[in-house]
């Protein structure tokens, strides 16, 4: 059945409009979380993530012994500080971990992949393990070279994250593994340095969608990535009208004061099924992803329907497969 018009554009998440809207949390402070490619900022994030000072000092020593490429992968695993020049104007670029694509392991782990990279971007100890398999204080060996095996380590991290998000997600019962990641379970497990998250529904109406999506843009512009759930509507079938995929809003250009127009403002979105980062016009994201390039960035789906927004306050323990 192919419904068109107002009913066809209905999503299950639009039922949230029948209950009082929940307040959008205050944005995290600026100038603290945005990576600058340097070791000092990375060590600061390690402290915010809760690592003791002796581990931070050991991390500094290991980072200093890495080759430049491996060090960049640790201090900026999402590639947010990569410069864009006239010779590098790609709107889609691959994201790698240890020289291998940063992809979800199967059709149900998009949320796990997103939450794993979200944690690594705010915790260079976890990022060090993902990129190299090393722990703080380990000797990288001659030349501080890069290491293979990033895909296997990323897969292990995804399994750990999925257990956390799906455990007791239906009261005392687990969320069915075949259904991926529930937004409330994702919010419970999400972390970035010392930031925790809360889930908010994104309604279909532009005016009602605005506060949640705009809060996500502000957070990402301040250096805190935001997981976004995407999906379809009844026009595409009942099964598509619920959240179907998860991507990560990694960063956003500074606000020029014209958010509604956002003429030159751009954002980046990590899409885990392809292991790629997409450079998009912010206005197209606000308009509901009608453009093919935006649909591709959202995993083939036309709508952002749920978001995990950052909340200032202490986050939980890092989802580290190999321990501390």
N, C-alpha and C positions, 0 to 999 in steps of 0.2 A: 504494500500500500504506500502510495506516495502522496502525502498531505502537503498542500501548498497554502500560502497565506499565513494569517496569524497563528492558527492552531499548529500548522506545520513547523513553525519556528519555535514551538514550545519545547523547553527542556525540563527534565525532572528537577533540576536545581532551581528553576523559576518558582517552584512551590515555596521556596524560602520567603517569597514576598508575602506569603499569607501569615507569617509570624513577624513580630517586631524585629527590626534590623539590629544587628549587634554593632557596637562601636568599632571603628577601625583603630587599631593600636597606634600609639605614637611612634614616629619613625626613629630609628637608631641615630646616634650622633654622627655627624660628618667628620671626616679627617682622621678616623681611627682604623677603619676596616679596609679601606681601599688599598690594594697592593701597589707598591711602587717599584717592584723588582729588586729591592735591596734586602740584605740580610737582617738589618735592624728591625724593619717592619715585620718580617717573618718571625723573628724572635719575640716581638711584642705580642703577636697573635698566639704564639705557643704559650706564653704566660696567661693570656686571656682564656685560652682553652683549658687551663688548669694544670699545666705541667710544672713540676717543681723546678727550682732554679738550677739544681745540679743537672737535670735533664736538658734544660735550655742551654746551659754552657756546653754540654756534650753535643747538642744539636749544632751549635755554632761551629764547633770544631769539624764535624762531619761535613757541614755545608761548605766550609772553607776548602776542603779537600776534593770536592766534586768538580767535574769539568763544567764549563759555563752552561751547556745545554741541560745537563742533569740538574744543576742548581736552579735554573729558571723553572723547570718542571716542578720543583719542590716549593719554591717561594711563590709561584703563580701557576698552579695546575690548570686553571681555566684559560690561561693565555690572555688575561685582561690587559696586560701592559704591552702587548704586541703592538708595534707601531704600524700605522697604515700609511703607505706612501703611494705615489702615483703609479709605481710599478707593482704594487700589491693591493689591487682594488677588488679582490675577491669578496663576494657577498656570502660565500659559504666556504669554510675552511675545516679541515679535519682536526679533531682533538685526539691526542695520543697520550698514553701512559706507558713509560718505559719503551717507547718506540712502537707501540702497538695501539690500534684503535680503541678509544674509550667507548665501547658499546655495551648495551644491556645484554645479558647472557641469554635471555629467552623472551617470549612475548609477554611475560607477566612481571618482568623486573625493571620496567622503565622507571618506576618510582624509586626502587632500590638503587639504581644507577645514579639518579639525580641526587638522592639524599646522601649517597656515598661521596660524590664529588662536592656537594655542598659542605660536608664535614671536612673534607680534605682541604678545601680552599680556605678554611678558617683554622686549620690545624696542621702546620708544617711537619709535625712528627708523623701524622698519618700520611701526609703527602710524600714524605721521604720514603716510607715503606712502599707506597703504591708505585712510585717512580723507579725505585732502585732495589727494594727488598731489604734495605738497611734500617738499622735502628740508630738513634743518637749515640755517638761515641764509637760506632763501627768505623773501621778503616776501609775507605773505598778502594784501596789498592793503587798500583802504579797508574798515574794519569787521571785518576778519578773519573773513569769512563762511565758511559751509560750502560744499563743492564736490560736484557730482555725479560720477558715474563710479566709485563704489566697487565696484559689481558687476564692472565690466570689470577693474579692478585686482586684485580678489580672484580672478577667473578666471585672470589671468596668473600670480599667485602659486601657484595650485593646479597649473598646468602645470609650473612650476619644481619644486615639491615632489614631484610625481608622478615626474618624471625622476629625482630623487634617491632616492626610496624604491624604485623598481623596477629601477634600474641594478644589474646583477650580483647580483640577489637569488637566483638559482639557480646559485651558483658563478660561472662566467664569463658566464652567460646572464642576460638581463633577465627580470623577472617579466612575464607576459603582461598587457598594458594592460587587457584586458577583464575581468580578475579583480580589479581594484582594487588594494589596498595590502596587501602581506604584513606581518604583525606584526614580523618581524625587520628588514625594510627600513624600517618606520616607526620602530622603535627607533633604528636607525642615524641617521636624519635628524632625529629629534625634538630640539627644544631649547626652553628657556625661560630667558632671561637666561643665567646661567652653569651651568645644570643640564642634564645629559644624561639619557638614559633607557635602561632595559633592559626586555625583554619577559618577561612571566610568564603562564603558562596559569592560567585559573580553572577548577577542577574542579567537577563537578556537586554532589558531596556538600557540605552546608553547612559541616561542620567543616573540610573541605579548602579550600573557597572562602574561608573567613574570613580567613586571613592576607593574601591578595592584595588582596581587596576592602577590607579594613580598612586596609591600608597605603595604598591609594589614597585612602581617606577622610581619613586623617591628613595626607597630603601636600596634598590640596586644602584642608583646614582651615588649613594653614600658608601658603596662598597659591600653591601650585604645582599648576596644573591637571593632570589625568591623562586621557589618551586611553583609551577603553574600546572593545574590539571586542565586537559582539553577534551573536547568531545563534539558531538553533533547535535541534532534535534529530531523531532518526530518526522520531519520530511525525509530524513535519511533512514528511518526505522526506529522502532521503540528501543531497541538495544543500543542505539547510538546516543540517546538523549541523556545519558548519564556520563560521568567522567570516564574516559577511555584511555587516556595517555597522560604522561607527566613529562614536562620539559623544565628547563631551568633558565630563568631570566638572570643572566650572569652579570651584566653591567649596562649602564645607561649613561649617555652623554650628560654633562651638566645642564641643568635647566636654564634656558635662556629667557625665561619669563613669559614664554608664549606656548604653554603646555597644550592648550586647546588646538592650536595650529601645528605646533611642533614641526615647523617647516624644515629645519635642518637638523633636528635632533634625532639621534639614532640609538638603537639598543642592540644587544647581542643575546641570542637564545641558544642554549645547548640542547640538541635533540638526540636522545640516547639510542634510538634504534639505528641511526646512521653513524653515530659517533661524530657529529659535526656541530659547528657553531655557526649560526646564521646572523648576519648583520642586516638589521631591518630599520625601516622608518618607524619611529614611535607612533606617528599618526595612524599608520596602517594597523598597528596593534590595537589602538583605541577604537578603530572603526569596525572591529569584529572580524578581522582576519579574512576579508573577502578576496584578497590578492593571492595568486598561486604561490608566490614566494613565502608569504606568511603561513599559508596552510602547510607548506613543506616544513617550515620551522616548528610548527605545532604537531608534527607527526602525521600530517595528512588530514587533520581535523579542522573544522572551520571556527571553533569557538574556544575562548578561555572561559571555563565555567567554575573553577575553584582556585583559590590561591592560599599559600601558606605565608602569612605575614610575620615579620620579625617582631619580637617583644623584648624590650630591654629587661635583662635579668639573667641570672645564672642558668646556663644550659646544662644538659645532662652529660653523662659519660660518653666519651668518643666511641663510635662503633668500630673498634680496632680488632680485626680477626686474630692478630698475633699477640694481643695484650698490650701493655703499656709501652 
